[in-house]
Amino acid sequence: MSAESVVTPEELNLLIEQTYKVENEFNELKASYAHLQDTVEKVVEFLPNAIWIVNDDNTVFLQNSKARDLWELLRLLELKNDDYEIKFESRSYLVKSSTYKDKVMLSVIDITDQKRKENLATMGQMAAHLSHEIRNPIGSISLLSSTLKKRVIPENVPIVEEIQKSVYRIDRIIKATLMFSKGVETNTSEFMWNELEDSIRTSMEYYAYSKDISCTFPKENFSIQADKDLLEMLFSNFIANAIDAIELDEEEEGMIELEYKRDADYHIFEITDSGIAIENKKDLFEAFKSSKVKGNGLGLVLSRQIAEAHGGYVKLMDGDKKRL
């Protein structure tokens, strides 16, 4: 038995029209999907954190440019219910993940600066507590050493003076630590430069060093409206750093020069020394980071804060000059 199917021209035209209609609907759907995917990609790209959307076979379905920059980190990530932190190339990252059907989204945000601030706050609080505990016995030692210096035989005076220098150094560290934890507050008044220079020279006498170091100050005497005690700390910090740099140099003598000039807005001081060059310049103004054996990592940080509290600034210039 055989059967024959016959399609009329009208039916054929209808079939063709339906085919075109289905094709158009498919193209519109594909265009809509492409537009939706483009929108999703733009939204993901706009996000401040690295985003990966991963298939169940661990292939990447979608990622933004921040994720592409951290592509080596992807293989270290795990799918966890809770947020977690991970260290990668000396940076700290917060990882979040979520799943939907056959896709996993991994979100990674750099929290290095936040962690650093939290650590600094904790270290500052601990240091301030220790400084308060140390301050009283140091005060007693300072008072007793002054009394002892008046009573010892002349040949023992240098020994007492060395004790006083050590106590002075500890007292500077305590003051710097407490100031860092509380913040810099200025109490300004008008004074002459030579008054500040006398205070700086006095502090230098308490700073121990073994080489013959000459220090040149501005010859001009001029008035300054500022907090004299804070500026004494600022200059003493820079000069102490210069002395330490000279002590590490191979030469038997050293030189520190403090130059002064004035413009319409600022008193400008440039400090140079003949010591070794500054190392780790990128960490120069980072708290509690110091390449020096003697350093506590607060001197330059506080110096910059003191300058900024006076409306000024501190920066490292060519040739390792410090400008403020």
C-alpha positions as MATLAB code, in Angstrom:
seq = 'MSAESVVTPEELNLLIEQTYKVENEFNELKASYAHLQDTVEKVVEFLPNAIWIVNDDNTVFLQNSKARDLWELLRLLELKNDDYEIKFESRSYLVKSSTYKDKVMLSVIDITDQKRKENLATMGQMAAHLSHEIRNPIGSISLLSSTLKKRVIPENVPIVEEIQKSVYRIDRIIKATLMFSKGVETNTSEFMWNELEDSIRTSMEYYAYSKDISCTFPKENFSIQADKDLLEMLFSNFIANAIDAIELDEEEEGMIELEYKRDADYHIFEITDSGIAIENKKDLFEAFKSSKVKGNGLGLVLSRQIAEAHGGYVKLMDGDKKRL';
ca = [
       0.000    0.000    0.000;
       1.423    3.379   -0.896;
       0.445    6.902    0.103;
       1.173   10.177   -1.599;
       1.307   13.516    0.207;
       0.495   16.615   -1.735;
       1.272   20.159   -0.452;
      -0.654   22.980   -1.955;
       1.074   26.277   -2.819;
      -0.888   28.002   -0.057;
       0.349   25.504    2.558;
       3.910   25.853    1.286;
       3.785   29.640    1.603;
       2.364   29.316    5.119;
       5.171   26.906    6.058;
       7.786   29.327    4.691;
       6.219   32.234    6.605;
       6.233   30.218    9.845;
       9.891   29.264    9.233;
      10.815   32.949    8.771;
       8.856   33.810   11.898;
      10.626   31.165   13.981;
      14.006   32.314   12.580;
      13.245   35.958   13.413;
      12.136   35.051   16.923;
      15.312   33.007   17.367;
      17.492   35.900   16.146;
      15.690   38.318   18.455;
      16.145   35.929   21.366;
      19.829   35.520   20.533;
      20.263   39.298   20.260;
      18.446   39.737   23.570;
      20.697   37.138   25.183;
      23.789   38.821   23.744;
      22.581   42.183   25.048;
      21.874   40.644   28.445;
      25.319   39.018   28.529;
      26.931   42.312   27.521;
      25.023   44.073   30.324;
      26.098   41.443   32.840;
      29.726   41.751   31.720;
      29.575   45.539   32.111;
      28.068   45.242   35.591;
      30.677   42.682   36.638;
      33.438   44.874   35.208;
      32.140   47.841   37.195;
      32.396   46.020   40.533;
      35.368   47.046   42.745;
      36.410   43.469   43.491;
      37.680   40.575   41.379;
      34.803   38.366   40.145;
      34.926   34.874   38.654;
      31.837   32.926   37.569;
      32.915   29.311   37.149;
      31.166   26.332   35.542;
      30.823   23.034   37.373;
      33.781   21.687   35.377;
      35.939   24.537   36.821;
      36.147   26.418   33.526;
      35.651   30.179   33.723;
      32.276   31.316   32.389;
      32.773   35.027   33.123;
      35.391   37.249   34.803;
      36.265   40.935   35.055;
      39.614   42.635   34.417;
      40.495   42.646   38.141;
      40.064   38.869   38.153;
      42.243   38.516   35.053;
      45.001   40.436   36.862;
      44.778   37.879   39.699;
      44.323   34.773   37.580;
      47.020   32.878   39.527;
      44.986   33.361   42.696;
      41.972   31.501   41.258;
      43.553   28.058   41.680;
      44.024   28.726   45.415;
      40.393   29.589   46.096;
      37.953   27.202   47.723;
      34.166   27.080   47.820;
      33.178   27.662   51.453;
      29.940   28.589   53.160;
      31.612   31.315   55.203;
      33.783   34.208   54.091;
      37.507   33.687   54.602;
      40.820   35.513   54.161;
      43.775   34.451   52.063;
      47.336   35.780   51.635;
      48.745   36.028   48.115;
      51.973   37.769   47.057;
      52.181   39.785   50.313;
      48.599   41.012   49.932;
      45.511   40.076   51.979;
      42.204   39.228   50.286;
      38.671   38.579   51.538;
      36.974   35.734   49.633;
      33.212   35.245   49.272;
      31.494   32.532   47.256;
      27.961   31.552   46.239;
      26.370   28.958   43.942;
      23.435   29.062   41.561;
      22.473   25.955   39.582;
      25.674   24.843   37.799;
      27.595   28.093   38.374;
      29.840   29.235   41.234;
      30.610   32.918   41.792;
      33.836   33.802   43.589;
      34.349   37.367   44.799;
      37.771   38.555   46.001;
      38.486   42.016   47.449;
      41.883   43.406   48.475;
      41.807   44.231   52.214;
      45.553   44.810   52.656;
      45.204   48.486   53.587;
      42.339   47.750   55.969;
      44.357   45.000   57.690;
      47.380   47.306   57.903;
      45.295   50.020   59.576;
      43.822   47.494   62.012;
      47.294   46.167   62.833;
      48.664   49.683   63.269;
      45.819   50.566   65.612;
      46.468   47.435   67.687;
      50.226   48.025   67.738;
      49.679   51.679   68.641;
      47.447   50.749   71.570;
      49.924   48.159   72.844;
      52.853   50.537   72.419;
      50.999   53.343   74.208;
      50.210   51.033   77.142;
      53.846   49.926   77.405;
      55.034   53.529   77.135;
      52.837   54.556   80.067;
      54.238   51.676   82.122;
      57.843   52.569   81.251;
      57.534   56.326   81.710;
      57.525   56.379   85.528;
      60.698   54.298   86.071;
      62.455   56.228   83.296;
      61.576   59.475   85.037;
      63.079   58.140   88.245;
      66.259   57.031   86.475;
      66.603   60.450   84.848;
      66.219   62.254   88.172;
      68.607   59.929   90.003;
      71.248   60.138   87.240;
      71.186   63.958   87.460;
      71.742   63.720   91.222;
      74.427   61.067   90.776;
      76.321   63.193   88.238;
      76.837   65.886   90.879;
      78.248   63.425   93.414;
      80.503   61.029   91.496;
      84.225   61.564   91.079;
      85.171   63.365   87.804;
      86.449   60.251   86.002;
      83.015   58.600   86.436;
      81.030   61.539   85.012;
      81.201   60.166   81.403;
      79.591   56.948   82.603;
      76.662   58.875   84.113;
      76.400   60.957   80.944;
      76.076   57.778   78.889;
      73.257   56.686   81.194;
      71.573   60.050   80.650;
      71.913   59.717   76.865;
      70.311   56.283   76.962;
      67.486   57.561   79.144;
      66.992   60.491   76.761;
      66.732   58.098   73.825;
      64.123   55.981   75.612;
      62.201   59.117   76.550;
      62.142   60.200   72.871;
      60.739   56.796   71.891;
      58.060   57.043   74.591;
      57.053   60.547   73.495;
      56.900   59.480   69.842;
      54.814   56.414   70.645;
      52.318   58.327   72.759;
      52.044   61.054   70.136;
      51.452   58.465   67.408;
      48.665   56.805   69.413;
      46.961   60.094   70.361;
      47.602   62.131   67.209;
      49.505   65.375   66.659;
      47.999   68.524   68.154;
      49.728   71.888   67.756;
      50.056   74.693   70.292;
      51.478   77.515   68.203;
      53.310   80.648   69.268;
      55.837   83.010   67.693;
      59.535   82.437   68.347;
      62.886   83.028   66.676;
      64.836   80.393   64.770;
      67.881   80.656   67.060;
      65.702   79.534   70.002;
      64.731   76.410   68.081;
      68.326   75.842   66.992;
      69.483   75.900   70.624;
      66.908   73.226   71.492;
      67.981   71.079   68.533;
      71.677   71.348   69.474;
      70.856   70.391   73.060;
      69.008   67.271   71.874;
      71.997   66.386   69.664;
      74.253   66.412   72.727;
      72.142   63.613   74.190;
      72.290   61.538   71.011;
      75.177   59.063   71.153;
      77.503   58.765   68.152;
      81.153   57.876   67.688;
      82.313   59.918   64.663;
      83.318   63.542   64.247;
      80.141   65.033   62.762;
      79.768   68.675   61.814;
      76.287   70.169   61.627;
      75.619   73.412   59.745;
      72.481   75.426   60.527;
      71.022   78.496   58.772;
      72.921   81.662   59.718;
      69.869   83.820   59.213;
      67.639   84.439   62.239;
      63.932   84.624   61.462;
      60.608   84.362   63.260;
      58.360   81.304   63.047;
      54.717   80.911   64.056;
      54.508   77.251   65.055;
      54.664   74.718   67.865;
      58.296   74.947   68.990;
      58.354   71.623   70.867;
      56.932   69.746   67.888;
      59.391   71.337   65.458;
      62.244   70.454   67.807;
      61.070   66.831   67.614;
      60.754   67.027   63.827;
      64.278   68.366   63.259;
      65.757   66.079   65.910;
      64.249   63.079   64.122;
      65.817   64.062   60.819;
      69.184   64.834   62.386;
      69.130   61.546   64.332;
      68.499   59.708   61.049;
      71.371   61.622   59.453;
      73.706   60.712   62.339;
      72.756   57.030   62.049;
      73.410   57.138   58.278;
      76.841   58.708   58.872;
      77.665   56.129   61.554;
      77.101   53.372   58.974;
      79.293   55.074   56.374;
      82.929   54.033   55.892;
      84.277   57.566   56.370;
      85.623   58.631   59.751;
      83.925   62.036   59.600;
      80.484   63.208   58.584;
      78.531   66.295   57.639;
      74.931   67.397   58.166;
      73.685   70.554   56.489;
      70.367   72.266   57.084;
      69.560   74.933   54.480;
      66.742   77.465   54.687;
      64.780   79.557   52.232;
      61.397   81.210   52.203;
      58.669   81.587   49.604;
      55.247   83.221   49.759;
      53.675   80.282   51.593;
      56.314   78.201   53.353;
      59.437   78.106   55.447;
      61.470   75.584   53.420;
      64.220   73.496   55.001;
      66.430   71.070   53.080;
      68.488   68.569   55.055;
      71.433   66.698   53.566;
      74.026   64.391   55.078;
      77.138   62.528   53.966;
      75.934   59.147   55.236;
      74.734   56.066   53.375;
      71.751   56.320   51.036;
      68.209   55.660   52.219;
      67.021   52.071   51.715;
      63.434   50.904   51.147;
      62.192   54.316   50.077;
      58.661   53.009   49.550;
      58.432   52.165   53.278;
      60.016   55.442   54.377;
      56.859   56.840   55.967;
      55.304   53.533   57.096;
      54.781   53.248   60.857;
      56.810   50.598   62.721;
      58.896   49.862   59.611;
      62.580   50.726   59.868;
      65.739   49.448   58.201;
      67.849   50.811   61.081;
      68.950   48.731   64.056;
      68.202   51.692   66.338;
      64.967   52.730   64.668;
      61.437   52.174   65.928;
      59.807   53.211   62.654;
      57.953   56.240   64.026;
      60.382   59.157   63.614;
      59.692   60.031   59.981;
      55.992   59.189   60.284;
      55.620   61.695   63.126;
      57.813   64.245   61.337;
      55.477   64.169   58.362;
      52.426   64.406   60.628;
      53.971   67.379   62.468;
      54.688   69.159   59.168;
      51.148   68.450   57.925;
      49.672   69.692   61.220;
      51.404   73.009   60.461;
      50.034   73.083   56.910;
      53.302   71.881   55.391;
      54.708   68.643   54.025;
      57.764   66.396   54.018;
      59.139   64.618   50.975;
      62.298   62.893   49.820;
      64.113   64.857   47.145;
      66.731   63.898   44.578;
      70.001   63.026   46.225;
      68.159   61.863   49.367;
      67.386   65.414   50.486;
      64.472   65.726   52.873;
      62.253   68.710   52.249;
      59.622   70.165   54.569;
];
